[in-house]
């Protein structure tokens, strides 16, 4: 019961302890520990293949096998099937964006079932992402990369998810679209959403994030808070190889 | 009256048979396409389940006194439930493996199901009477159209296009399409994908059983009726393109008609014409007429 008492109900959204994950025989995560408070924006940094994407997938149970402890809102989810975890209020935006080619833009938008009643309405979504309104009847495959990314974000905002797992959302996008995404993320943070950002683009993530976790070889090796960013910059650069 | 030296009565008669066969091809290949799309399994048991549908209707009538109309609703439900049992106990272990494993398992199941019915009923076949309401026919002047055959074609079209509409135009169908494309992500959005897979297999099997009930009064109810049909249906699926819903329907009906026409103009080729077309399509468009490379 030690784990239960470590939970602070007022502020803690997610607590991950000793998380191991496997794809078949390969052992990818070797005991990840981190926690995210309500309303916080936390990034997972690291080199390619360090285990950042796998960490997000493991939270949702999208890996072959996982062990350890994952508490969402004080609830242990390590043994829950993926679809039940989603209903605890998690919105997932995968690295490849996951726009369905055989569905129209609006069908994509309406696909994930609402997990509570606090989600944005279709009108609010279209106000935030006017391009999507114009393209509502286009098949998902016809959207540009930026539009696809907006759709992938909009899709999870409609459901009322309070914890967003966003994987490389700026990858391959034009600077002007990256800026627009930055504004969207800032708005969501203002609304009190909790966000975990896996991000290659440190300049995008740094001004938005409250804390940064650095992952190396499937373990958290460093935690840097916003205030320590300047003093720990040399260390970060060494760890990330930038 | 003749067309190309063929009496119009004979031509229309064969076209009608072609449309009837085409209706069965369409319903069966539609079910196969839906199942392959979501489960990644080539359901070789489809013919046996179609046969089971016809036999359940026969058993219902002769042992339980349930008439055709009850069978038309109840048999797909019962055989569909049997399909869901197969999915839950056997097929679900195969999704991550190559297509070949699913094909082998369902082929084995087809042999077992067929064997059991042969053991109990022999292969001489049973007859199923046309329901009273649909006995007789219409004299159209140029041909005699039996009511039951008109009914089979009409209800098959409704079922096929109804299924197409549900899959391509409704919210429920958007889950099925999304599950076919990327089931993992769909589950991460909170959809119970394993349950959806079970229900989808049950639906595909129920379609086969429905075709079996429809076929009972036109064809002989026979344990081998499924294996006779399924090879042609697989050719239809290959020609139409695996996984395309509209492709399955159009190809099924079209090939039934072509088969019927061949019987009129060159009967010797009627048994192979579909396979000749399959060969040509495979050479020119390996993904099928309506299929996408995947």
HADDOCK unambig.tbl for C-alpha pairs under 7 A between the chains (distance, minus, plus):
assign (segid A and resid 60 and name CA) (segid B and resid 188 and name CA) 6.63 0.50 0.50
assign (segid A and resid 82 and name CA) (segid B and resid 187 and name CA) 6.07 0.50 0.50
assign (segid A and resid 82 and name CA) (segid B and resid 188 and name CA) 5.72 0.50 0.50
assign (segid A and resid 83 and name CA) (segid B and resid 187 and name CA) 4.96 0.50 0.50
assign (segid A and resid 83 and name CA) (segid B and resid 188 and name CA) 5.62 0.50 0.50
assign (segid A and resid 83 and name CA) (segid B and resid 189 and name CA) 6.61 0.50 0.50
assign (segid A and resid 83 and name CA) (segid B and resid 190 and name CA) 3.88 0.50 0.50
assign (segid A and resid 83 and name CA) (segid B and resid 191 and name CA) 5.42 0.50 0.50
assign (segid A and resid 83 and name CA) (segid B and resid 192 and name CA) 5.61 0.50 0.50
assign (segid A and resid 84 and name CA) (segid B and resid 190 and name CA) 6.25 0.50 0.50
assign (segid A and resid 86 and name CA) (segid B and resid 188 and name CA) 5.82 0.50 0.50
assign (segid A and resid 86 and name CA) (segid B and resid 189 and name CA) 5.80 0.50 0.50
assign (segid A and resid 86 and name CA) (segid B and resid 190 and name CA) 4.81 0.50 0.50
assign (segid A and resid 87 and name CA) (segid B and resid 190 and name CA) 5.70 0.50 0.50
assign (segid A and resid 100 and name CA) (segid B and resid 178 and name CA) 6.24 0.50 0.50
assign (segid A and resid 100 and name CA) (segid B and resid 181 and name CA) 6.89 0.50 0.50
assign (segid A and resid 102 and name CA) (segid B and resid 177 and name CA) 6.60 0.50 0.50
assign (segid A and resid 103 and name CA) (segid B and resid 174 and name CA) 6.71 0.50 0.50
assign (segid A and resid 107 and name CA) (segid B and resid 174 and name CA) 6.95 0.50 0.50
assign (segid A and resid 112 and name CA) (segid B and resid 189 and name CA) 5.13 0.50 0.50
assign (segid A and resid 112 and name CA) (segid B and resid 190 and name CA) 6.88 0.50 0.50
assign (segid A and resid 113 and name CA) (segid B and resid 190 and name CA) 6.78 0.50 0.50
